[in-house]
Amino acid sequence: MIYCSNCGRNLADNAKFCAFCGEEVPEIKSTRPKPKPEEPPEPVRKLSPIITFDTMAKGDEFQGFHITKMVTKDEEGIKYYAVKNDIKYVLKVFHKSRMANPQKVYGLQMRLQGLLNLDHPNIAKTDEADLTANPGYMATRFVQGISLDILKKKHPELLTEALIRKVAIQLMQAAKEIRKQGLSLSRMSASGMMLDDNNDLVLLSSSLHHEDNDEREDIFHIGGVLARLACDHPLANTLYGDEVLTEIKYRYIPGITIGFNKVLAECLHRNILQRYADMDLILEHLYALPRIEDDEICDTPLDTNLPNVKTKDDMPKVGPEWGFIALVALAIIIVGLFMFTNLFSILFRGSDKPFSFTGFLPTPDTLKVTSNNQNVESTTQQPTQTEYGALKTLREGQQYEVDRYGLSPNIPDPATSTRPTTHQAPMPSNMVRLDSGTFGFGRLKENLNHNVSLNSFYISRYEVTQAQWNRRMTPANVSTYGENLPVDNVSWMNIILFCNDMSKSDGLDPAYILDYSTKIPKVTCNFNANGWRLPTEAEWEFAAKAGALFDYSGSDDPNDVAWFRDNSAGRIRAPGGKNANANGLYDMSGNVSEWCWDWYDASYTRSIQQFINPSGPSSGTQRVIRGGNVMNGEGRNLNITYREKGNPNRGIPYVGFRLVRSK
């Protein structure tokens, strides 16, 4: 296999001229004697190509450039400061050995073509590039200024958030043009970003490479560079390095506004589908940021603990654990003795019967009860329960009640007793009554069968606002301030206190009972109380679906019923701005996500065992969040059946709630 000495392209073994540039291919004659047929050929030793550095000195001329100084050497070539036509350039001369690899030559050609086509005020202009020259070279205009890397090291006090915001906007504007030319910023670093004399950003050509990658990968890398510039911690380069950010959730940077932190957080989301979709969307959010003096500064200390990475020596040893196997076998034998012999009676009940084997099958029940009157028709009929609930009729004229936990054990006889009347507390006009019914919990168009029954309940038409919250609780650190906007960033536990306080003020029986005997209060719910509470997850989904199978609450088009990332600019909106669902409820999809009562279990909707008024798993560490919010894009995270989770003891941005009453 041979290559053209001029352009580096791969040529046929018998080629006389290069098909790409026309260079004559010298005839190669081997002087090595042919091995004898009966002798095996000698092994061929492969030698790595040797890179030679033939440098030029000050005053030398090259392609019309006057060399003033050599700057650096690397595996690609040698950089010089040079002057041509009274213009200062950074001249890079490529090693001839680079042309021996066709793949590298192709990548270099595509990169240089993109650089020559770029003409943007925030990108250093490449005026010349020629790989056919001997040797190949490129010339980029010299930028007078200071790199952001040196600025951070020597003058960190000058690297303010205002400057970083300005750099971010100029960087995104330049990145749009860079992507159009098929180039990528995935290798960009702070040393390749200059501030000129006007404090404007200028990207050096060394930051740009030809790479066919997803735009969101560039967004992730750009976000990491900006985060490292904004963080003044000594470990910033480690904490906000690309490798760490792909494994650990973004940590808010202290001393930086909450708004700018949120933009960086979405750039650096570990899930590529949750990042900004393109540079235009980032620019829109950067322009929409409030002024620094009007925004809240993050004062949460930076957590510098990184999770331990297991090494090969830390991995568990694989092999039989004979001690554990013996212990399991002994436990099985003991259980078998208790189940299939009378050993338990002998040891714990003082039985004087001899030890005996009772067998594997239970002994039949010999106690038989016969009726003296086979013709008497039963006057009572026990209620039966189906997969979807309980049958309502016991006998003609008599009905039983289904409470929150199942069937009521006491069924009064209408002939001898009357049903007591329950006092109904006044219900505000913004509450909607939902009659009892059945539906497919956790199911949508893929499974139409109903599997859960719910009693009737009342649910608020709108999400709870900041004004309602502030009348009873300490004002929350909300994402978007406004008395009439939904409250967010409030913890599940504080919502419990809010509900109980509101119930007492309204003369209602509080739904929640708090046990303060433990470090973290234990909360139980009396679903039969008439006080305010959060909806169960099943109640929330029943209310959101409103008897339909739409992808979003009220429509298959999220623009009709939801404020989300594509139409909200990431800002929470006033309740009722979109269409209501068939139940008359607003913002069940989008705006702010909503806390529910239930503990979170990822497999709960698939393995549910309580089909009448389910109230979630009996224990857990995270509580359920439903509905999606203004930071979610159209699709999975905004879907009506999507389930999220959160720490009940901490507020979460863009997560609020709405209220429910049983009666």
C-alpha positions in Angstrom: 0.0 0.0 0.0 1.4 3.4 -1.1 0.4 7.0 -0.5 0.9 10.2 -2.5 3.8 12.2 -1.2 2.0 15.4 -2.1 -1.6 15.0 -0.9 -1.3 11.9 1.3 -4.1 10.0 -0.5 -4.1 6.2 -0.6 -3.1 4.9 -4.1 -3.2 1.6 -6.0 0.0 -0.4 -5.8 0.6 -0.1 -9.6 -0.3 3.7 -9.9 2.1 5.9 -11.9 0.3 9.2 -11.0 -1.9 10.4 -8.2 -5.6 10.4 -9.3 -6.3 13.3 -6.9 -3.5 15.8 -7.4 -1.6 14.5 -10.5 1.7 14.0 -8.6 4.0 11.5 -10.3 4.6 8.4 -8.2 8.2 7.3 -8.2 8.9 3.7 -9.1 9.7 1.6 -6.0 12.2 -1.2 -6.6 12.9 -3.7 -3.9 16.6 -4.6 -3.4 15.8 -7.3 -0.9 16.4 -10.8 -2.3 13.4 -13.1 -2.5 13.3 -15.9 0.1 13.8 -19.4 -1.1 10.6 -21.3 -1.7 11.4 -23.9 0.9 12.3 -21.4 3.6 9.5 -19.5 5.5 9.5 -15.7 5.0 11.1 -13.5 7.7 8.7 -11.7 9.9 8.1 -8.0 9.0 8.8 -5.6 11.8 6.3 -2.6 12.0 7.9 0.6 13.0 6.0 3.6 14.2 6.3 6.7 12.0 8.9 9.2 13.2 7.8 12.8 13.6 10.5 15.2 12.8 10.4 18.9 13.8 12.1 21.0 11.1 11.7 24.4 12.7 12.1 27.8 11.1 13.9 30.6 12.8 13.0 34.3 13.2 13.3 36.1 9.9 12.6 33.1 7.7 10.1 33.4 4.9 7.3 30.8 4.3 4.6 31.2 1.6 4.9 35.0 1.9 4.8 35.0 5.8 7.6 36.5 7.7 8.4 34.4 10.8 8.8 36.4 14.0 8.7 33.7 16.7 8.1 29.9 17.1 5.3 29.3 19.7 4.7 25.6 20.3 5.1 22.1 18.8 2.6 19.3 18.9 1.9 16.0 17.1 0.0 17.9 14.4 2.5 20.6 13.6 4.4 23.7 14.7 2.9 27.1 15.5 4.7 30.4 14.7 3.9 34.0 15.1 4.2 35.5 11.6 3.4 38.7 9.6 2.0 39.1 6.1 0.8 42.3 4.5 1.2 44.1 7.9 -1.3 41.6 9.5 -0.3 39.4 12.4 -1.0 35.8 12.1 -0.7 32.5 14.0 0.8 30.2 11.4 0.6 26.5 11.8 2.8 24.3 9.6 1.7 20.6 9.5 4.1 17.7 9.7 4.5 15.8 6.4 3.9 12.6 8.4 0.3 13.7 9.1 -0.4 13.1 5.4 0.4 9.4 5.6 -2.9 8.7 7.4 -5.9 9.2 5.0 -8.4 9.4 7.8 -6.5 12.2 9.5 -6.0 14.0 6.2 -9.8 13.9 5.5 -10.6 15.2 8.9 -8.1 18.0 8.6 -9.4 18.9 5.2 -13.0 19.1 6.5 -11.9 21.2 9.5 -9.9 23.7 7.4 -12.8 24.0 4.9 -15.2 24.9 7.7 -12.7 27.4 9.2 -12.3 29.1 5.9 -16.0 29.5 5.5 -16.5 30.9 9.1 -16.9 34.7 9.3 -18.1 35.7 12.8 -17.0 38.5 15.1 -16.5 36.0 18.0 -14.3 33.6 16.0 -10.7 34.2 15.0 -10.6 34.5 11.2 -8.7 31.9 9.2 -7.5 33.6 6.0 -5.4 30.8 4.4 -5.2 27.1 4.5 -3.4 24.8 2.0 -2.7 21.1 2.4 -1.3 20.8 -1.1 1.7 23.0 -0.2 4.9 21.4 0.9 4.4 21.3 3.8 0.7 22.1 4.4 -0.2 25.0 6.6 -3.0 27.3 7.9 -2.9 30.9 9.0 -5.3 32.4 11.5 -5.4 36.1 12.5 -3.6 36.9 15.8 -6.0 37.9 18.6 -4.8 40.5 21.0 -6.1 39.9 24.5 -6.1 37.4 27.4 -7.4 33.8 27.5 -10.1 33.0 30.0 -7.9 30.3 31.5 -5.1 32.8 32.4 -7.8 35.3 33.6 -9.2 32.8 36.0 -5.8 31.9 37.3 -4.3 35.4 37.7 -7.3 37.7 38.0 -10.3 35.6 39.2 -11.9 38.7 40.7 -12.5 40.0 37.2 -14.4 36.8 36.1 -17.8 38.0 37.4 -21.2 36.5 36.6 -22.0 39.5 34.4 -18.9 38.8 32.3 -19.7 35.0 32.2 -23.2 35.7 31.1 -21.9 38.0 28.3 -19.4 35.3 27.3 -22.2 32.6 27.3 -24.4 34.6 25.0 -21.5 35.4 22.5 -20.4 31.7 22.7 -23.9 30.4 21.8 -24.2 32.9 18.9 -20.8 31.7 17.6 -21.6 28.0 18.2 -24.7 28.3 15.9 -22.4 29.3 13.0 -19.8 26.7 14.0 -22.4 23.9 13.8 -23.6 25.0 10.4 -20.1 24.4 9.0 -20.0 20.8 10.4 -17.6 21.7 13.2 -17.8 20.9 16.8 -16.9 22.5 20.2 -16.5 19.2 22.0 -12.8 19.9 22.6 -13.0 23.5 23.5 -11.3 24.7 26.7 -10.9 28.0 28.5 -7.4 28.3 27.0 -8.9 28.5 23.6 -11.3 31.3 24.6 -9.9 34.9 24.4 -11.2 38.2 25.6 -10.1 41.0 23.3 -9.4 44.6 24.3 -13.2 45.3 24.3 -13.9 42.3 26.6 -15.6 40.5 23.8 -15.2 36.7 23.3 -13.0 35.4 20.5 -12.8 31.7 19.9 -9.4 30.4 18.6 -9.3 27.9 15.8 -7.7 25.3 18.1 -11.1 25.0 19.8 -12.9 23.9 16.7 -12.7 20.4 15.2 -14.5 18.4 12.6 -16.7 15.9 14.4 -20.1 14.5 13.5 -21.8 14.6 16.9 -25.2 15.5 18.5 -25.7 19.2 19.1 -26.7 18.4 22.7 -23.2 16.9 23.3 -21.7 20.3 22.4 -24.2 21.9 24.7 -23.1 19.6 27.6 -19.4 20.4 27.0 -20.0 24.2 26.7 -22.0 24.1 30.0 -19.1 22.4 31.7 -16.7 25.0 30.5 -18.9 27.8 31.8 -19.5 26.1 35.1 -15.8 25.7 35.7 -15.3 29.4 34.9 -18.1 30.4 37.2 -17.0 28.3 40.2 -14.2 29.8 42.3 -13.6 26.6 44.3 -10.0 25.1 44.0 -11.6 21.8 42.9 -13.8 23.4 40.2 -12.1 21.6 37.3 -12.8 18.2 39.0 -16.3 18.9 40.3 -17.5 20.2 37.0 -15.4 18.0 34.7 -17.2 16.2 31.9 -16.6 12.8 33.3 -18.0 13.7 36.8 -21.0 15.6 35.3 -22.0 12.5 33.3 -22.3 10.5 36.6 -23.4 13.1 39.2 -26.2 15.5 39.2 -25.2 19.1 38.6 -24.5 21.0 41.9 -25.6 24.6 42.1 -22.6 27.0 42.2 -22.5 29.2 45.3 -22.3 32.9 44.6 -24.1 32.6 41.3 -27.7 33.5 40.7 -30.4 30.8 40.9 -31.5 31.7 37.3 -28.1 31.2 35.8 -27.6 28.1 37.8 -30.8 26.7 36.3 -29.6 27.4 32.7 -26.3 25.6 33.5 -28.2 22.7 35.1 -30.3 22.1 32.0 -27.2 22.2 29.8 -25.5 19.7 32.0 -28.4 17.2 32.5 -27.0 13.7 32.6 -29.8 12.5 30.4 -29.2 13.9 26.9 -32.9 13.9 26.2 -33.4 16.4 29.1 -30.9 18.9 27.9 -31.6 22.0 25.8 -32.4 20.8 22.3 -30.4 23.5 20.5 -28.4 26.7 20.9 -31.4 29.0 20.1 -33.3 27.7 23.2 -30.3 28.5 25.4 -30.1 32.0 24.0 -33.8 32.5 24.7 -33.4 31.5 28.3 -30.2 33.6 28.7 -31.9 36.7 27.4 -34.9 36.0 29.7 -32.7 35.8 32.8 -33.5 38.5 35.4 -30.9 41.1 36.3 -28.3 39.8 38.7 -29.3 42.4 41.3 -32.9 41.3 41.0 -32.2 37.5 41.2 -31.5 35.4 44.3 -27.9 34.3 44.8 -27.3 30.7 45.6 -25.8 30.4 49.1 -25.9 26.6 49.5 -22.4 25.4 50.3 -20.8 23.4 47.5 -20.7 19.6 48.3 -17.2 18.5 47.3 -17.7 14.8 48.1 -17.5 12.6 45.1 -18.8 9.0 45.1 -16.1 6.4 45.5 -15.4 4.5 42.3 -14.8 0.8 42.8 -11.5 -0.5 41.6 -10.8 -4.1 40.4 -9.5 -5.0 43.9 -12.7 -3.7 45.5 -15.0 -6.0 43.5 -16.5 -8.8 45.5 -14.9 -12.2 45.1 -16.8 -14.6 43.0 -17.0 -18.2 44.3 -19.0 -20.5 46.5 -19.6 -19.3 50.0 -19.9 -22.6 51.8 -20.6 -21.1 55.2 -23.6 -19.2 53.8 -24.9 -22.3 51.9 -24.7 -24.4 55.1 -26.6 -21.8 57.1 -29.4 -21.7 54.5 -29.6 -25.5 54.4 -29.9 -25.6 58.2 -32.6 -23.0 58.2 -34.6 -25.0 55.6 -34.3 -28.2 57.7 -35.5 -26.4 60.8 -38.5 -24.9 59.0 -39.3 -28.3 57.5 -39.3 -29.9 61.0 -41.7 -27.3 62.4 -44.0 -27.6 59.4 -44.2 -31.3 58.8 -43.6 -32.8 62.3 -45.1 -32.2 65.8 -41.7 -30.8 67.0 -43.3 -27.3 67.7 -45.9 -28.9 70.1 -43.2 -30.9 71.9 -40.9 -27.9 72.4 -43.3 -25.0 73.1 -46.6 -26.5 74.1 -45.4 -29.3 76.4 -47.0 -32.1 74.4 -46.3 -35.6 75.7 -47.0 -37.2 72.4 -44.0 -38.9 70.8 -42.2 -37.3 67.9 -44.0 -38.0 64.6 -44.1 -37.0 61.0 -47.3 -35.4 59.9 -46.7 -35.4 56.1 -46.7 -32.8 53.4 -50.5 -32.3 53.0 -52.7 -30.7 55.6 -55.1 -33.1 57.5 -58.7 -32.7 56.4 -61.1 -30.9 58.7 -63.4 -33.4 60.3 -65.7 -30.9 61.9 -68.9 -30.9 59.9 -71.8 -28.5 60.6 -75.2 -29.5 59.1 -78.2 -27.3 58.9 -81.4 -28.5 60.6 -83.5 -26.7 58.0 -82.2 -27.0 54.5 -85.2 -25.1 53.0 -84.8 -21.9 55.0 -83.6 -19.2 52.6 -80.7 -17.0 54.0 -81.9 -13.5 54.9 -78.4 -12.0 54.7 -75.9 -12.1 51.8 -72.2 -11.2 52.3 -70.8 -8.6 49.9 -68.4 -10.0 47.3 -65.3 -8.2 45.9 -64.2 -8.3 42.3 -60.9 -7.2 40.7 -62.3 -3.7 40.2 -64.1 -3.2 43.5 -67.0 -4.5 45.4 -70.5 -5.2 44.4 -72.9 -2.6 45.7 -76.1 -4.6 46.5 -76.5 -6.9 49.5 -80.2 -7.5 49.2 -83.1 -5.5 48.0 -83.3 -2.2 49.7 -80.0 -2.6 51.6 -76.6 -1.3 50.7 -73.2 -1.4 52.3 -70.5 1.3 52.5 -67.0 1.1 51.1 -64.6 3.0 53.2 -61.0 4.1 52.4 -59.5 0.7 53.4 -62.2 -1.7 52.2 -65.7 -2.9 53.2 -67.3 -1.6 56.4 -67.7 -4.6 58.8 -70.9 -3.2 60.3 -73.9 -3.2 58.0 -77.0 -1.8 59.7 -80.4 -3.4 58.9 -82.6 -0.8 57.4 -85.6 -2.3 59.1 -84.2 -1.8 62.6 -81.9 1.2 62.2 -81.5 4.4 60.2 -78.4 5.6 58.6 -76.8 8.5 60.6 -76.5 11.8 58.7 -73.0 13.2 58.4 -72.5 16.9 58.6 -70.9 18.2 55.4 -68.6 21.2 55.9 -69.0 24.0 53.4 -67.1 23.4 50.2 -65.4 26.4 48.4 -66.6 27.2 44.9 -63.2 26.4 43.4 -63.5 22.7 44.4 -64.7 20.2 41.9 -66.6 17.1 43.0 -65.6 13.8 41.2 -68.0 11.0 41.5 -66.9 7.5 42.4 -65.7 5.4 39.5 -63.2 2.9 38.1 -60.2 3.5 35.7 -57.0 2.0 34.5 -54.4 3.2 37.0 -51.0 3.7 35.3 -52.5 2.6 32.0 -53.2 4.6 28.8 -53.9 3.5 25.3 -51.8 0.4 25.5 -54.2 -1.2 28.1 -57.8 0.0 28.3 -58.9 -2.3 31.1 -60.0 -0.7 34.4 -58.3 -2.0 37.6 -58.9 0.6 40.4 -62.1 1.8 42.1 -62.3 5.2 43.9 -64.8 6.8 46.2 -66.0 10.3 45.3 -63.9 13.2 46.5 -63.4 17.0 45.9 -60.3 18.4 44.2 -59.2 22.0 43.7 -59.7 23.5 40.3 -56.3 25.3 40.4 -52.9 24.7 41.9 -52.3 26.4 45.3 -50.9 30.0 44.7 -48.2 31.8 46.5 -50.7 34.2 48.1 -52.6 31.2 49.7 -49.3 29.7 50.9 -47.9 33.0 52.3 -51.0 33.6 54.4 -50.1 30.6 56.6 -46.5 29.7 55.9 -43.1 31.3 55.5 -42.8 32.5 51.9 -41.1 30.0 49.7 -38.0 30.5 47.5 -40.2 30.3 44.4 -38.9 29.9 40.8 -41.0 32.7 39.5 -42.4 35.3 41.9 -46.0 36.4 41.7 -48.8 36.4 44.3 -51.2 34.8 41.8 -48.7 32.2 40.5 -48.6 28.7 41.8 -46.3 28.2 44.7 -43.3 25.8 44.2 -40.1 24.7 45.9 -42.1 23.8 49.1 -41.4 20.4 50.8 -44.0 17.7 51.1 -43.7 17.9 55.0 -44.5 21.6 55.0 -47.5 20.9 52.8 -48.8 18.5 55.5 -48.5 21.3 58.1 -50.2 23.7 55.7 -53.1 21.3 55.2 -53.7 20.7 58.9 -53.5 24.4 59.8 -56.0 25.2 57.0 -58.3 22.4 58.3 -58.2 23.8 61.9 -58.9 27.3 60.6 -61.9 26.1 58.7 -63.3 24.1 61.6 -62.6 20.8 59.9 -61.1 17.5 61.2 -57.4 17.5 60.2 -56.6 14.6 57.8 -53.1 14.2 59.0 -51.8 12.8 62.3 -48.1 13.5 63.1 -46.1 11.4 65.5 -43.1 13.4 66.8 -41.6 10.6 68.8 -39.0 9.9 66.0 -36.3 12.2 64.6 -38.3 12.6 61.4 -42.1 13.0 62.2 -44.2 10.0 61.1 -47.3 11.1 59.2 -50.5 9.0 58.9 -53.6 10.0 57.0 -57.2 9.6 58.1 -58.9 9.5 54.7 -62.4 9.6 56.3 -61.7 13.0 57.9 -63.2 16.0 56.1 -60.0 18.1 56.4 -57.7 19.3 53.6 -55.1 16.9 52.3 -53.0 16.0 49.2 -54.5 13.6 46.6 -53.4 10.0 46.5 -51.6 9.1 43.3 -54.6 7.2 42.1 -56.9 10.2 42.8 -54.6 12.5 41.0 -54.5 10.3 37.9 -58.2 9.7 38.0 -58.8 13.5 38.1 -56.2 14.2 35.4 -57.6 11.6 32.9 -61.2 12.8 33.3 -62.5 9.6 31.7 -60.3 10.0 28.6 -57.1 8.5 27.2 -55.2 11.6 26.1 -51.4 11.8 26.4 -51.9 15.0 28.4 -54.6 16.1 30.8 -57.4 17.1 28.4 -55.7 16.7 25.0 -53.1 14.9 22.9 -51.7 18.4 22.0 -49.8 19.8 25.0 -50.1 23.4 23.7 -53.9 23.2 24.3 -53.7 22.3 28.0 -50.2 22.8 29.4 -47.4 25.3 30.0 -44.2 23.5 29.2 -40.7 24.1 28.0 -41.6 24.9 24.4 -44.2 27.6 25.1 -43.4 28.9 28.6 -39.7 30.1 28.3 -39.2 28.2 31.5 -41.4 30.6 33.6 -44.3 29.5 35.7 -47.6 31.0 34.6 -50.9 32.0 36.3 -53.4 29.2 36.8 -56.1 28.7 34.2 -54.2 30.1 31.3 -54.7 26.9 29.2 -57.8 24.9 28.6 -59.3 22.7 31.4 -59.8 19.0 31.1 -63.3 17.4 31.1 -63.4 17.6 34.9 -62.9 21.4 34.8 -59.4 21.1 36.2 -56.5 23.4 35.0 -52.8 22.7 34.7 -52.9 19.0 35.6 -50.2 18.8 32.9 -47.4 21.3 33.0 -46.9 24.6 34.8 -45.7 23.1 38.1 -45.5 19.4 39.0 -47.6 18.3 41.9 -46.9 16.4 45.1 -49.1 13.4 46.0 -49.6 11.5 49.2 -48.1 8.2 48.2 -44.6 6.8 48.9 -42.8 6.2 45.6 -42.1 2.7 44.3 -41.0 2.3 40.7 -43.0 -0.9 40.1 -46.1 0.2 42.1 -48.5 0.7 39.2 -47.5 -2.7 37.7 -47.8 -4.7 41.0 -50.6 -2.9 42.8 -52.5 -5.2 45.2 -55.0 -2.8 46.7 -57.7 -2.1 44.0 -60.2 -0.1 46.1 -59.0 3.4 47.1 -55.3 2.6 46.9 -53.1 4.9 48.9 -49.6 3.7 47.9 -46.9 1.6 49.5 -46.8 1.4 53.2 -43.3 2.8 53.5 -40.5 4.4 51.5 -38.0 7.2 51.3 -39.4 9.3 48.4 -42.8 10.7 47.7 -44.6 10.7 44.4 -44.7 13.8 42.1 -46.9 13.9 39.0 -47.9 16.2 36.1 -44.7 17.6 34.7 -43.7 21.3 34.6 -42.4 24.3 32.5 -38.9 22.7 32.4 -40.2 19.5 30.7 -40.4 19.1 27.0 -43.2 17.6 25.0 -43.2 13.8 25.4 -42.4 11.3 28.1 -41.8 13.6 31.1 -45.0 15.6 30.4 -47.1 12.5 29.7 -50.1 12.0 32.0 -48.8 8.7 33.4 -45.2 9.7 34.0 -44.1 9.4 37.6 -41.4 11.3 39.4 -40.1 11.2 43.0 -38.7 13.6 45.5 -37.4 13.9 49.1 -40.4 14.8 51.2 -38.3 16.9 53.6 -36.9 19.3 50.9 -38.5 21.7 48.5 -38.0 21.1 44.8 -38.0 23.9 42.2 -41.1 23.8 39.9 -42.9 21.3 42.2 -46.2 22.6 43.9 -49.5 21.0 44.8 -53.3 21.1 44.8 -55.7 20.3 47.5 -58.3 17.5 48.0 -61.1 16.8 50.5 -62.9 13.5 51.1 -66.2 15.2 52.0 
